Amino acid sequence: MAESIPPIYLATAVQAVIKAGAMQMAGIDHLRIEKKGAIDLVTQVDRDVERMFRALVGERFPDHAILAEEFEAQGDRHQAAEYCWVFDPVDGTTNYAHGLPIFCSAASLERRGQAVVAAIYDPNRRELFTAERGAGAWLNGAPMRVSSAATLIDSLLCTGFPYTVHDDPEYLVGLFGDFLGRARAVRRLGSAAIDLCYVAAGRFDGFWEVHLSPWDISAGALIIEEAGGQVSRLDGRPFESRLGEIVASNGRIHASIVETISARKRSGGPP
């Protein structure tokens, strides 16, 4: 019999992302924007939200580890703690900084490297996506299921480009083109967590991306699985949030997505 998951875990994730959403909306009109890299932005709201989350978890679960984007310390991705919270204070910071209303906050709790609860909140649409391992996935409390698309030509796909896009744009654009030639359409929204939620909700049929961080994909991967979908590494091997790559789908088109990526790799491109 599976070990029960204390309700306080999901309640904490939900509390954190809803509070994060309120902070995001309150701060959007007076942002201080800085650069972490050539095209990688950070705002004071990213940092303030993460401080809020660390204080909440630190008080409620002092023996739990935390892995989050803005104050990550060396070794945080490989902590020995049984429980580790994985948190993105603002997923879609570039959108957020430009006033494009496609951003969210994402939280998951991993036990021995496997997410057991997840919550992602989109404050612009007031959509709360949640999941508990073995119990299901929900959108604003209503059960959620992936789509029934059975072929790529009948599928709406989504992807993202990493902050290292300038290092190898030819490969990324080439792979994007491969899917354009096989799918009904391909989109790029700028928030991996929202992309994954949309796969879980049946709005997208599949998603792929490379060079991601655990906080981008840990929560969304669980939500997809609990909505009846499938997640893996780019080559189809089992998904691990620390490895920074994901193929996510309704399950029916998963092998076709993996094969399209593999074909591009065989032609000489990474990863």
N, C-alpha and C positions, 0 to 999 in steps of 0.2 A: 504494500500500500504506500502511495506517495506521501512524503512528509507534508503536513499542512503548512500553509504560508500565513503567518500572522497578519490579520487585516491592517494593522498599523503600518505595514510596509507600503502597501498600495496607497493608503490614505496619506502617507507622508509624501510620496511621489506626486500625487494629485495636488496636495496643498502647495508644494514647492513650485510646480509649473504654473498653477493659477496665479500665485503671488508674483512669479516672474513675469507673467503676461501683463499684470497690472502695472508693474514697474516699467516694462517696455513701453506700454502705451502712454504712461505718464511722462516718460523722458524723451519721447521721439521728437518733440519740437524744439528741444534745446540740447542737442547732443554735442559732446566733445569727442572728436574723432581723431584717432592716432593710427599710425601704420606699424604693424608688426613685421611686415615684409613689403615687397614691391607692390603687391596688390592685396595683401592680407590686412584687413582693418580690424580695429577694436575700438569700442566706445566705453565711456565711463559706466554706462548701463550694464554692459557685459560684466564688468568687475563688481559693480554693486549687487547685481543679481547673484553672482557666484558667492559673494560674501554672505548674503542672506542664506543661501543654501547650506554653506559650510557651517554656519551658526546653528541652523535648524537641526541638521544631522548630528553635529557635534554634541548638542545638548540631549537629543533624544536617543542616539545610539553611539555613545562615546567609544565603543570597541569596534565600530565599523570604519573601514577605510573609505576614502573619497578620491575619485579621479575626475577632475574637471578641467576645463580648457584654459582658463586665464591664470590660474595659480598652480599649475601642475609643477611638481618638483621631480627632480631626477629620481627614478626608481618607482614612481607612483604607478606605472603601468604593470609592475610585477610585484605588487605587495603580497605579503603572505597571509593577510587577514582573510578569514572565511567569507566575510561579506564585504562587498565593495560597491559603493554608490558611484554611478557614472552619470555625469551631468554636463549638459551644454546650456549655458545661461542664455545665449541668443544664437540659435541656429539660423543662418541666413543673415549674418551681420552686414555683408555688403548691401543686400536688399534694404536692411534696416537703416543703414547710414544714408542711403539714397532716397528714403521715403517710399520704397516699393513694398507694399503690404503683403509680403510673403516671407514670414519669419515665425519662429516659435521658440519654445524652450522644451528640452527633453531630459527626462530622468529615468534611470533604471537602477535596480538593485541586482547585482550579480552575486550568486553564491557559488564559490569555487569556479568562477569564470563563466557561469551560465546565468543569464538574466532570468529572474523569477517574477518580477513585477516591472511594469513600464507605464509611463505617462508622458504624453506629448500634448502641449496646448498651443493652439493657434489663436491669439487674442483678437486678430482682425475679424475672423469668422466665428469666434467663440466656439470653436470645435475642440473638444477634449477627447483624445484617443487614449485608451487604456487597455492593459492586458495583464493577466495573471497566468503563469504557466500551469497548464492543465485545466484551466477554468474558462478560457475564452478571451475574446477581444471585443471592445465596445467603443462606439462613437456616441458621446453624450449619453451614455448609459444604455444605448440600444445595441444588440448584438451585431457584429460586423463580419462580412465574409468577402473573400476575394472574388474576382470575376470568373466567368466561364469560358473566356476566349481560348480557343484550342490551337490556333496557328498564329504565326507572326503577322501574316498579312491582315489578320482580323484584330490586331492588337495595337493599343496606344501605349507606347513605351516612354520612359523618361531616363535621363542620365544627368550627370553633373561633371564639371571640369574642376580639377584641383587647383590649389594656389600655385602649383608647379607647372601650370599649363604652358607657360612660355618656354619651358625646357624642351618640350617635345609636342608642339601643337599638331604636327603632321600625323602622328599616331592617333591622337585623340579625335581629331577631325575625320581621319580616315575610318576609324571604327564607328563614329557617328554616321558617316556616309554609308557604311555597310548596313547598318540598321535602317537607315532611311530607304534603302533599296529593298528591304525585306518586310518592313512593318507598314501598318496603315499610316502612322505618323509617329514622330519622336518629339518630345518636349524637354525643356531644360529650365527649371524653376528657380534654382539657386538656394534650395534648402533640402538637404538630403533627408532630414527627419520628416519633413512634410511629404516629400516624394514617397518615402516608405509607407507613411500612413495612407497615402492615396492608393498605393498598391493593395494595402489591407482592405480598404473600403471599396475596391473594385473600380476606382476611377482611372487608375493606370493598371495595365496588365503585367508590366515588368519594368525593372530598373537595374542598372549596373553602374558602378563607379569604382575608381581606384584612388589610392593615396588619401584615404579617409582616416579619421581618428576614432577611437572607441566611442566617444561621446556623440559622434555623428550617427552611429548605426546600432548601438547596443539596444536602445529602447525600441526603435522601429523594427528591428529584426524579430524581436519577441512578438510584437503586435502582429506582424505578418504571419508568423507561424501559428499564433492562436486564432487568426482569422482563416486558417486553412491553407495558407500559402507555403512557399518554400524559400529558403535562403541557403546560400552556399558561397564558397570562394569562387573566383573567376573561372577556375578549371573544374568546378563541380564538387570539389572536396568540402568537407564539413566547415561551416562558418565558425569563425572565432573573431570576436570584436577587436581583439588586439592586433589583428593582421592587416586591418586597414583596407580591405576590399570586399565587395559584395555583389552578388547577383541575387535579386529578389524577384519573385514572380508569383502568379497564381498557381504554379506547379505544373500546369498543362503545357506551358511554353518554355519551361525552364531549360530543358535540354537544347532547344533551338537557340536560346540566348547564349548558353555556354559554348555551343558549337560555332556560332558566329564569332565570338571572341577568340576561340581557339584557332579558327581559320585565319584571322588577322595576325595572330601570333606566329603561325606557321609561315606566313608571308614575309616575316622578318621584323615585325614590330614587337615592342614590349607588351605586357609586363613579363 
